[in-house]
Amino acid sequence: MKAPEFLEFISEINQLDHHQRTILMTTLDQLADEPKVYGLIESIFDSKGACPHCSHTKSYRHGMKNGLQRYRCKACKKTFNALTGSPLAHLRHKSKWLDYLGAITESLTVRKAAKEINVHRNTAFRWRHRFLSWIQQNRPCALHGITEADETYLLESHKGERHLDRPPRKRGGCATKRGISGEQVCILIARDRSKQTVDFVTGNGPISKTTLVSCLKPVLDIDALLVSDGNPTYSAFCKAENVSHEIINMSKGQRIIKGAFHIQNVNAYHHRFKSWLDRFHGVATKYLPNYLGWCRVMDQDHNLTPEALLHYALGDFQHLTVT
């Protein structure tokens, strides 16, 4: 904008009403956020610096596009930028990313988040699962010491799908079969006393020994002592894999044994997760891992910031702290 046009624009600001001034201030704030977002993206890439196509670490600058530096790999000769190969590639409106991640830290629904940052609700929904797709992959490498494990169940949901192989249920519907059946999705959660948590969506119906072997065995440290309820599947798993095991017989009213062993931490986590999930009025089963990762990162970092979430969304988990 040339100087005379800018002066004319300034002179017309006095004619704006309160609503128009609010929109103008919001727009200016978002424009101020844009260089900050670009700076964060480039700094995250600089900490890794590998080609997303071949993982080679040598590259050189190859021009600018859409505010981001482009690079050319010296090995495979392909070009890329800091977002190439990430879930955030090709997402637009970067000036609104930090505001949207602020809505994520506040656990806003899709419609409330869309209204908050002035984007369409479909954009807010798409952004939610793009930002969360790498966050949900971050789990502790190992659980140590006393480790509690228990499963919880949610009714399988095909929310948003146009073609169902069964009659649709109304919101808040219930299973047609009593007890645990194939209509319910199993969520396995294990948590040690240092608040390190792993979670798995294991599929429909009761948990199996094979599932425990594939999910729990890789994350249980050699010194871990598994505490579970009386489900015989855990006993079979621990016996086969030579894992130390303590059983809490909930059916007999046991809550704690030997003064130290209980599953109250993991059951409390189940309760917090389901209570937090209620605000979304049901989520599709295919997106459950994203919501589990969302809940887990907020549980691990009570001072979560939009900037930290952007690091996590791009696979940089060094900023993750337990509070």
C-alpha atoms as a printed R data frame, in Angstrom:
    type eleno elety resid chain resno       x       y      z
1   ATOM     1    CA   MET     A     1   0.000   0.000  0.000
2   ATOM     2    CA   LYS     A     2   1.373   3.392 -1.003
3   ATOM     3    CA   ALA     A     3   1.695   6.216  1.518
4   ATOM     4    CA   PRO     A     4  -1.330   8.288  0.305
5   ATOM     5    CA   GLU     A     5  -3.551   5.175  0.356
6   ATOM     6    CA   PHE     A     6  -2.334   4.294  3.844
7   ATOM     7    CA   LEU     A     7  -3.101   7.810  5.148
8   ATOM     8    CA   GLU     A     8  -6.583   7.594  3.624
9   ATOM     9    CA   PHE     A     9  -7.093   4.208  5.302
10  ATOM    10    CA   ILE     A    10  -6.024   5.664  8.677
11  ATOM    11    CA   SER     A    11  -8.437   8.595  8.300
12  ATOM    12    CA   GLU     A    12 -11.354   6.199  7.764
13  ATOM    13    CA   ILE     A    13 -10.686   4.190 10.953
14  ATOM    14    CA   ASN     A    14 -12.627   6.756 13.001
15  ATOM    15    CA   GLN     A    15 -15.744   5.829 11.030
16  ATOM    16    CA   LEU     A    16 -15.641   2.164 12.095
17  ATOM    17    CA   ASP     A    17 -18.217   0.967 14.603
18  ATOM    18    CA   HIS     A    18 -17.320  -1.166 17.643
19  ATOM    19    CA   HIS     A    19 -17.885  -4.481 15.842
20  ATOM    20    CA   GLN     A    20 -15.740  -3.453 12.883
21  ATOM    21    CA   ARG     A    21 -12.940  -2.255 15.175
22  ATOM    22    CA   THR     A    22 -13.010  -5.596 17.006
23  ATOM    23    CA   ILE     A    23 -12.640  -7.443 13.696
24  ATOM    24    CA   LEU     A    24  -9.777  -5.136 12.682
25  ATOM    25    CA   MET     A    25  -7.926  -5.679 15.984
26  ATOM    26    CA   THR     A    26  -8.371  -9.465 15.725
27  ATOM    27    CA   THR     A    27  -7.016  -9.436 12.168
28  ATOM    28    CA   LEU     A    28  -3.976  -7.353 13.173
29  ATOM    29    CA   ASP     A    29  -3.268  -9.704 16.108
30  ATOM    30    CA   GLN     A    30  -3.388 -12.708 13.794
31  ATOM    31    CA   LEU     A    31  -1.035 -11.011 11.324
32  ATOM    32    CA   ALA     A    32   1.366 -10.413 14.205
33  ATOM    33    CA   ASP     A    33   1.205 -14.141 15.026
34  ATOM    34    CA   GLU     A    34   2.120 -15.211 11.481
35  ATOM    35    CA   PRO     A    35   5.886 -14.438 11.686
36  ATOM    36    CA   LYS     A    36   5.934 -16.146 15.100
37  ATOM    37    CA   VAL     A    37   4.391 -19.304 13.609
38  ATOM    38    CA   TYR     A    38   6.867 -19.310 10.722
39  ATOM    39    CA   GLY     A    39   9.723 -18.845 13.199
40  ATOM    40    CA   LEU     A    40   8.534 -21.783 15.329
41  ATOM    41    CA   ILE     A    41   8.136 -24.030 12.278
42  ATOM    42    CA   GLU     A    42  11.636 -23.209 11.017
43  ATOM    43    CA   SER     A    43  13.205 -23.666 14.473
44  ATOM    44    CA   ILE     A    44  11.580 -27.097 14.864
45  ATOM    45    CA   PHE     A    45  12.903 -28.107 11.452
46  ATOM    46    CA   ASP     A    46  16.396 -26.791 12.284
47  ATOM    47    CA   SER     A    47  16.508 -29.059 15.332
48  ATOM    48    CA   LYS     A    48  16.009 -32.113 13.068
49  ATOM    49    CA   GLY     A    49  17.145 -30.903  9.662
50  ATOM    50    CA   ALA     A    50  16.682 -34.173  7.780
51  ATOM    51    CA   CYS     A    51  15.194 -34.602  4.320
52  ATOM    52    CA   PRO     A    52  11.629 -35.955  4.673
53  ATOM    53    CA   HIS     A    53  12.083 -38.022  1.506
54  ATOM    54    CA   CYS     A    54  15.333 -39.889  2.213
55  ATOM    55    CA   SER     A    55  16.346 -38.754  5.756
56  ATOM    56    CA   HIS     A    56  19.646 -37.366  4.480
57  ATOM    57    CA   THR     A    57  20.931 -34.527  6.684
58  ATOM    58    CA   LYS     A    58  22.656 -32.443  3.996
59  ATOM    59    CA   SER     A    59  20.584 -29.881  2.065
60  ATOM    60    CA   TYR     A    60  20.822 -26.313  0.817
61  ATOM    61    CA   ARG     A    61  18.388 -23.415  0.589
62  ATOM    62    CA   HIS     A    62  16.263 -23.347 -2.544
63  ATOM    63    CA   GLY     A    63  14.120 -20.211 -2.475
64  ATOM    64    CA   MET     A    64  11.051 -19.142 -0.497
65  ATOM    65    CA   LYS     A    65   7.385 -20.026 -0.981
66  ATOM    66    CA   ASN     A    66   4.329 -19.063  1.066
67  ATOM    67    CA   GLY     A    67   6.523 -17.610  3.794
68  ATOM    68    CA   LEU     A    68   8.574 -20.769  4.341
69  ATOM    69    CA   GLN     A    69  12.144 -21.538  3.302
70  ATOM    70    CA   ARG     A    70  12.431 -24.303  0.730
71  ATOM    71    CA   TYR     A    71  15.383 -26.714  0.621
72  ATOM    72    CA   ARG     A    72  16.886 -29.136 -1.885
73  ATOM    73    CA   CYS     A    73  18.355 -32.399 -0.621
74  ATOM    74    CA   LYS     A    74  21.937 -33.053 -1.744
75  ATOM    75    CA   ALA     A    75  21.299 -36.807 -1.867
76  ATOM    76    CA   CYS     A    76  17.919 -37.352 -3.563
77  ATOM    77    CA   LYS     A    77  17.725 -33.831 -5.132
78  ATOM    78    CA   LYS     A    78  14.076 -33.433 -4.079
79  ATOM    79    CA   THR     A    79  12.818 -30.115 -2.713
80  ATOM    80    CA   PHE     A    80  10.899 -29.659  0.527
81  ATOM    81    CA   ASN     A    81  10.088 -27.226  3.293
82  ATOM    82    CA   ALA     A    82   9.821 -27.538  7.068
83  ATOM    83    CA   LEU     A    83   6.274 -28.960  6.847
84  ATOM    84    CA   THR     A    84   6.816 -31.505  4.055
85  ATOM    85    CA   GLY     A    85   5.862 -35.002  5.199
86  ATOM    86    CA   SER     A    86   4.124 -33.726  8.326
87  ATOM    87    CA   PRO     A    87   0.352 -33.738  9.036
88  ATOM    88    CA   LEU     A    88   0.402 -29.926  8.786
89  ATOM    89    CA   ALA     A    89   1.631 -29.834  5.183
90  ATOM    90    CA   HIS     A    90  -0.580 -27.721  2.884
91  ATOM    91    CA   LEU     A    91  -2.686 -26.314  5.752
92  ATOM    92    CA   ARG     A    92  -3.432 -22.640  5.181
93  ATOM    93    CA   HIS     A    93  -4.210 -19.658  7.462
94  ATOM    94    CA   LYS     A    94  -1.019 -20.092  9.491
95  ATOM    95    CA   SER     A    95  -1.710 -16.784 11.227
96  ATOM    96    CA   LYS     A    96  -4.577 -18.538 13.032
97  ATOM    97    CA   TRP     A    97  -2.700 -21.660 14.083
98  ATOM    98    CA   LEU     A    98  -1.669 -20.444 17.541
99  ATOM    99    CA   ASP     A    99  -5.206 -19.208 18.256
100 ATOM   100    CA   TYR     A   100  -6.562 -22.599 17.214
101 ATOM   101    CA   LEU     A   101  -4.022 -24.440 19.365
102 ATOM   102    CA   GLY     A   102  -5.149 -22.205 22.216
103 ATOM   103    CA   ALA     A   103  -8.647 -23.588 21.636
104 ATOM   104    CA   ILE     A   104  -7.152 -27.097 21.783
105 ATOM   105    CA   THR     A   105  -5.585 -26.344 25.186
106 ATOM   106    CA   GLU     A   106  -9.030 -25.207 26.371
107 ATOM   107    CA   SER     A   107 -10.669 -28.377 24.971
108 ATOM   108    CA   LEU     A   108 -13.214 -26.396 22.963
109 ATOM   109    CA   THR     A   109 -15.677 -28.217 20.722
110 ATOM   110    CA   VAL     A   110 -15.361 -27.931 16.950
111 ATOM   111    CA   ARG     A   111 -18.098 -25.296 16.634
112 ATOM   112    CA   LYS     A   112 -16.819 -23.212 19.549
113 ATOM   113    CA   ALA     A   113 -13.264 -23.333 18.221
114 ATOM   114    CA   ALA     A   114 -14.452 -22.364 14.730
115 ATOM   115    CA   LYS     A   115 -16.355 -19.387 16.133
116 ATOM   116    CA   GLU     A   116 -13.434 -18.389 18.350
117 ATOM   117    CA   ILE     A   117 -10.931 -18.078 15.484
118 ATOM   118    CA   ASN     A   118 -13.387 -17.290 12.678
119 ATOM   119    CA   VAL     A   119 -12.992 -20.332 10.429
120 ATOM   120    CA   HIS     A   120 -15.553 -22.774  9.063
121 ATOM   121    CA   ARG     A   121 -16.473 -25.681 11.350
122 ATOM   122    CA   ASN     A   122 -15.222 -28.172  8.743
123 ATOM   123    CA   THR     A   123 -11.842 -26.422  8.809
124 ATOM   124    CA   ALA     A   124 -11.786 -26.593 12.616
125 ATOM   125    CA   PHE     A   125 -12.570 -30.325 12.501
126 ATOM   126    CA   ARG     A   126  -9.922 -31.026  9.861
127 ATOM   127    CA   TRP     A   127  -7.322 -29.013 11.777
128 ATOM   128    CA   ARG     A   128  -8.135 -30.861 15.028
129 ATOM   129    CA   HIS     A   129  -7.172 -34.245 13.652
130 ATOM   130    CA   ARG     A   130  -4.236 -32.972 11.613
131 ATOM   131    CA   PHE     A   131  -2.709 -31.321 14.697
132 ATOM   132    CA   LEU     A   132  -3.422 -34.360 16.884
133 ATOM   133    CA   SER     A   133  -2.253 -37.099 14.513
134 ATOM   134    CA   TRP     A   134   1.413 -36.987 15.627
135 ATOM   135    CA   ILE     A   135   0.635 -36.024 19.222
136 ATOM   136    CA   GLN     A   136  -1.212 -39.308 19.771
137 ATOM   137    CA   GLN     A   137   1.846 -41.270 18.645
138 ATOM   138    CA   ASN     A   138   3.977 -39.973 21.507
139 ATOM   139    CA   ARG     A   139   4.004 -42.486 24.365
140 ATOM   140    CA   PRO     A   140   6.591 -43.262 27.053
141 ATOM   141    CA   CYS     A   141   9.160 -45.824 25.970
142 ATOM   142    CA   ALA     A   142   8.836 -47.762 29.225
143 ATOM   143    CA   LEU     A   143   6.789 -47.963 32.418
144 ATOM   144    CA   HIS     A   144   8.740 -48.540 35.617
145 ATOM   145    CA   GLY     A   145   8.076 -49.897 39.078
146 ATOM   146    CA   ILE     A   146   4.473 -50.361 40.198
147 ATOM   147    CA   THR     A   147   2.353 -50.161 37.055
148 ATOM   148    CA   GLU     A   148  -1.427 -50.260 37.073
149 ATOM   149    CA   ALA     A   149  -3.331 -51.574 34.068
150 ATOM   150    CA   ASP     A   150  -7.036 -51.783 33.389
151 ATOM   151    CA   GLU     A   151  -9.370 -51.560 30.449
152 ATOM   152    CA   THR     A   152 -12.475 -49.464 29.909
153 ATOM   153    CA   TYR     A   153 -15.097 -49.647 27.169
154 ATOM   154    CA   LEU     A   154 -16.955 -47.227 24.922
155 ATOM   155    CA   LEU     A   155 -19.832 -48.000 22.595
156 ATOM   156    CA   GLU     A   156 -18.566 -48.313 19.019
157 ATOM   157    CA   SER     A   157 -19.400 -45.195 17.027
158 ATOM   158    CA   HIS     A   158 -19.502 -44.547 13.284
159 ATOM   159    CA   LYS     A   159 -20.319 -40.875 13.764
160 ATOM   160    CA   GLY     A   160 -20.045 -38.924 10.513
161 ATOM   161    CA   GLU     A   161 -20.132 -41.954  8.207
162 ATOM   162    CA   ARG     A   162 -22.759 -41.975  5.473
163 ATOM   163    CA   HIS     A   163 -23.075 -45.732  4.962
164 ATOM   164    CA   LEU     A   164 -23.647 -48.028  7.956
165 ATOM   165    CA   ASP     A   165 -23.991 -51.789  8.091
166 ATOM   166    CA   ARG     A   166 -26.577 -51.433 10.898
167 ATOM   167    CA   PRO     A   167 -29.529 -49.162 11.711
168 ATOM   168    CA   PRO     A   168 -28.309 -45.779 13.042
169 ATOM   169    CA   ARG     A   169 -28.528 -45.114 16.784
170 ATOM   170    CA   LYS     A   170 -29.774 -41.913 18.301
171 ATOM   171    CA   ARG     A   171 -27.277 -39.894 20.300
172 ATOM   172    CA   GLY     A   172 -26.758 -41.473 23.683
173 ATOM   173    CA   GLY     A   173 -27.909 -44.916 22.494
174 ATOM   174    CA   CYS     A   174 -26.981 -48.121 24.248
175 ATOM   175    CA   ALA     A   175 -25.787 -51.580 23.230
176 ATOM   176    CA   THR     A   176 -28.332 -54.218 22.272
177 ATOM   177    CA   LYS     A   177 -26.429 -56.922 24.201
178 ATOM   178    CA   ARG     A   178 -25.734 -57.081 27.904
179 ATOM   179    CA   GLY     A   179 -22.197 -56.961 29.269
180 ATOM   180    CA   ILE     A   180 -19.069 -56.631 27.160
181 ATOM   181    CA   SER     A   181 -19.728 -57.509 23.528
182 ATOM   182    CA   GLY     A   182 -18.507 -56.788 20.032
183 ATOM   183    CA   GLU     A   183 -20.572 -53.585 20.074
184 ATOM   184    CA   GLN     A   184 -18.094 -52.031 22.497
185 ATOM   185    CA   VAL     A   185 -14.553 -50.818 21.878
186 ATOM   186    CA   CYS     A   186 -11.866 -51.693 24.418
187 ATOM   187    CA   ILE     A   187  -9.398 -49.037 25.597
188 ATOM   188    CA   LEU     A   188  -6.398 -50.379 27.517
189 ATOM   189    CA   ILE     A   189  -4.594 -47.913 29.781
190 ATOM   190    CA   ALA     A   190  -1.467 -48.562 31.845
191 ATOM   191    CA   ARG     A   191   0.033 -46.014 34.219
192 ATOM   192    CA   ASP     A   192   2.998 -46.118 36.576
193 ATOM   193    CA   ARG     A   193   3.445 -44.148 39.787
194 ATOM   194    CA   SER     A   194   5.447 -41.416 38.044
195 ATOM   195    CA   LYS     A   195   2.303 -40.632 35.950
196 ATOM   196    CA   GLN     A   196   3.758 -42.060 32.738
197 ATOM   197    CA   THR     A   197   0.749 -43.298 30.773
198 ATOM   198    CA   VAL     A   198   0.236 -45.483 27.714
199 ATOM   199    CA   ASP     A   199  -3.098 -46.134 26.042
200 ATOM   200    CA   PHE     A   200  -4.266 -48.409 23.238
201 ATOM   201    CA   VAL     A   201  -7.517 -48.869 21.339
202 ATOM   202    CA   THR     A   202  -7.429 -52.663 21.157
203 ATOM   203    CA   GLY     A   203 -10.577 -53.304 19.110
204 ATOM   204    CA   ASN     A   204 -14.058 -54.616 19.781
205 ATOM   205    CA   GLY     A   205 -14.968 -56.939 22.621
206 ATOM   206    CA   PRO     A   206 -13.023 -58.185 25.669
207 ATOM   207    CA   ILE     A   207  -9.274 -57.840 25.877
208 ATOM   208    CA   SER     A   208  -7.178 -60.889 25.006
209 ATOM   209    CA   LYS     A   209  -3.809 -62.259 26.059
210 ATOM   210    CA   THR     A   210  -2.474 -61.690 22.534
211 ATOM   211    CA   THR     A   211  -3.426 -58.021 22.809
212 ATOM   212    CA   LEU     A   212  -1.622 -57.668 26.128
213 ATOM   213    CA   VAL     A   213   1.493 -59.259 24.669
214 ATOM   214    CA   SER     A   214   1.535 -56.870 21.700
215 ATOM   215    CA   CYS     A   215   0.640 -53.739 23.708
216 ATOM   216    CA   LEU     A   216   2.009 -54.101 27.236
217 ATOM   217    CA   LYS     A   217   5.044 -56.328 26.831
218 ATOM   218    CA   PRO     A   218   7.114 -53.766 24.821
219 ATOM   219    CA   VAL     A   219   6.538 -50.976 27.380
220 ATOM   220    CA   LEU     A   220   6.886 -52.852 30.688
221 ATOM   221    CA   ASP     A   221  10.375 -52.433 32.088
222 ATOM   222    CA   ILE     A   222  12.144 -55.444 33.542
223 ATOM   223    CA   ASP     A   223  11.594 -54.068 37.047
224 ATOM   224    CA   ALA     A   224   7.878 -53.391 36.530
225 ATOM   225    CA   LEU     A   225   5.279 -54.956 38.791
226 ATOM   226    CA   LEU     A   226   1.886 -55.100 37.110
227 ATOM   227    CA   VAL     A   227  -1.206 -54.482 39.241
228 ATOM   228    CA   SER     A   228  -4.591 -55.383 37.750
229 ATOM   229    CA   ASP     A   229  -8.090 -56.461 38.697
230 ATOM   230    CA   GLY     A   230  -9.169 -60.107 38.763
231 ATOM   231    CA   ASN     A   231  -9.480 -60.456 34.985
232 ATOM   232    CA   PRO     A   232  -7.754 -63.830 34.311
233 ATOM   233    CA   THR     A   233  -6.339 -62.490 31.027
234 ATOM   234    CA   TYR     A   234  -3.771 -60.436 32.965
235 ATOM   235    CA   SER     A   235  -2.750 -63.450 35.054
236 ATOM   236    CA   ALA     A   236  -2.257 -65.550 31.918
237 ATOM   237    CA   PHE     A   237  -0.192 -62.790 30.301
238 ATOM   238    CA   CYS     A   238   2.032 -62.249 33.361
239 ATOM   239    CA   LYS     A   239   2.594 -65.975 33.825
240 ATOM   240    CA   ALA     A   240   3.532 -66.496 30.183
241 ATOM   241    CA   GLU     A   241   5.818 -63.446 30.027
242 ATOM   242    CA   ASN     A   242   7.313 -63.832 33.530
243 ATOM   243    CA   VAL     A   243   6.020 -60.429 34.716
244 ATOM   244    CA   SER     A   244   5.580 -59.749 38.450
245 ATOM   245    CA   HIS     A   245   1.868 -59.443 39.161
246 ATOM   246    CA   GLU     A   246  -0.484 -58.405 41.957
247 ATOM   247    CA   ILE     A   247  -4.267 -58.899 41.728
248 ATOM   248    CA   ILE     A   248  -6.912 -56.629 43.240
249 ATOM   249    CA   ASN     A   249 -10.108 -58.658 43.705
250 ATOM   250    CA   MET     A   250 -12.679 -55.931 43.104
251 ATOM   251    CA   SER     A   251 -15.607 -58.394 43.318
252 ATOM   252    CA   LYS     A   252 -14.716 -59.049 46.977
253 ATOM   253    CA   GLY     A   253 -14.502 -55.359 47.774
254 ATOM   254    CA   GLN     A   254 -10.708 -55.117 47.733
255 ATOM   255    CA   ARG     A   255  -9.347 -51.652 46.969
256 ATOM   256    CA   ILE     A   256  -5.777 -51.897 48.220
257 ATOM   257    CA   ILE     A   257  -3.585 -54.831 49.253
258 ATOM   258    CA   LYS     A   258  -0.319 -54.996 51.172
259 ATOM   259    CA   GLY     A   259  -0.669 -51.283 51.859
260 ATOM   260    CA   ALA     A   260   0.703 -50.260 48.446
261 ATOM   261    CA   PHE     A   261  -0.971 -52.069 45.556
262 ATOM   262    CA   HIS     A   262  -4.153 -50.734 43.976
263 ATOM   263    CA   ILE     A   263  -5.530 -49.644 40.597
264 ATOM   264    CA   GLN     A   264  -7.072 -46.383 41.781
265 ATOM   265    CA   ASN     A   265  -4.743 -44.209 39.688
266 ATOM   266    CA   VAL     A   266  -5.654 -45.864 36.397
267 ATOM   267    CA   ASN     A   267  -9.358 -45.984 37.287
268 ATOM   268    CA   ALA     A   268  -9.264 -42.279 38.153
269 ATOM   269    CA   TYR     A   269  -7.653 -41.660 34.759
270 ATOM   270    CA   HIS     A   270 -10.504 -43.602 33.105
271 ATOM   271    CA   HIS     A   271 -13.002 -41.355 34.889
272 ATOM   272    CA   ARG     A   272 -11.203 -38.130 33.917
273 ATOM   273    CA   PHE     A   273 -10.936 -39.222 30.290
274 ATOM   274    CA   LYS     A   274 -14.620 -40.133 29.972
275 ATOM   275    CA   SER     A   275 -15.758 -36.979 31.792
276 ATOM   276    CA   TRP     A   276 -13.575 -34.855 29.491
277 ATOM   277    CA   LEU     A   277 -14.846 -36.727 26.414
278 ATOM   278    CA   ASP     A   278 -18.497 -35.984 27.293
279 ATOM   279    CA   ARG     A   279 -18.193 -32.382 26.066
280 ATOM   280    CA   PHE     A   280 -17.796 -33.625 22.479
281 ATOM   281    CA   HIS     A   281 -21.144 -35.492 22.563
282 ATOM   282    CA   GLY     A   282 -19.709 -38.707 21.184
283 ATOM   283    CA   VAL     A   283 -16.656 -39.239 18.978
284 ATOM   284    CA   ALA     A   284 -16.128 -41.620 16.085
285 ATOM   285    CA   THR     A   285 -14.217 -44.762 17.055
286 ATOM   286    CA   LYS     A   286 -11.670 -44.207 14.274
287 ATOM   287    CA   TYR     A   287 -10.625 -40.937 15.957
288 ATOM   288    CA   LEU     A   288 -10.329 -42.353 19.496
289 ATOM   289    CA   PRO     A   289  -6.479 -42.572 19.398
290 ATOM   290    CA   ASN     A   290  -6.350 -38.826 18.686
291 ATOM   291    CA   TYR     A   291  -8.567 -38.006 21.664
292 ATOM   292    CA   LEU     A   292  -6.560 -40.329 23.910
293 ATOM   293    CA   GLY     A   293  -3.363 -38.557 22.852
294 ATOM   294    CA   TRP     A   294  -4.997 -35.159 23.403
295 ATOM   295    CA   CYS     A   295  -6.058 -36.116 26.932
296 ATOM   296    CA   ARG     A   296  -2.686 -37.706 27.694
297 ATOM   297    CA   VAL     A   297  -0.612 -34.676 26.703
298 ATOM   298    CA   MET     A   298  -2.802 -32.366 28.803
299 ATOM   299    CA   ASP     A   299  -2.496 -34.734 31.748
300 ATOM   300    CA   GLN     A   300   1.298 -34.775 31.434
301 ATOM   301    CA   ASP     A   301   1.726 -31.016 30.915
302 ATOM   302    CA   HIS     A   302  -0.602 -28.915 33.083
303 ATOM   303    CA   ASN     A   303   0.923 -25.684 31.725
304 ATOM   304    CA   LEU     A   304   0.354 -26.553 28.086
305 ATOM   305    CA   THR     A   305   0.821 -23.621 25.681
306 ATOM   306    CA   PRO     A   306  -0.089 -23.241 21.983
307 ATOM   307    CA   GLU     A   307   3.620 -22.976 21.155
308 ATOM   308    CA   ALA     A   308   4.361 -26.262 22.925
309 ATOM   309    CA   LEU     A   309   1.449 -27.941 21.123
310 ATOM   310    CA   LEU     A   310   2.869 -26.817 17.779
311 ATOM   311    CA   HIS     A   311   6.149 -28.523 18.715
312 ATOM   312    CA   TYR     A   312   4.277 -31.740 19.546
313 ATOM   313    CA   ALA     A   313   2.162 -31.566 16.369
314 ATOM   314    CA   LEU     A   314   5.406 -31.503 14.352
315 ATOM   315    CA   GLY     A   315   6.935 -34.432 16.220
316 ATOM   316    CA   ASP     A   316   9.219 -32.456 18.564
317 ATOM   317    CA   PHE     A   317   8.470 -33.951 22.001
318 ATOM   318    CA   GLN     A   318  11.548 -32.650 23.805
319 ATOM   319    CA   HIS     A   319   9.415 -29.882 25.311
320 ATOM   320    CA   LEU     A   320   7.068 -32.398 26.955
321 ATOM   321    CA   THR     A   321   7.288 -32.206 30.737
322 ATOM   322    CA   VAL     A   322   5.498 -34.017 33.550
323 ATOM   323    CA   THR     A   323   3.926 -31.676 36.122
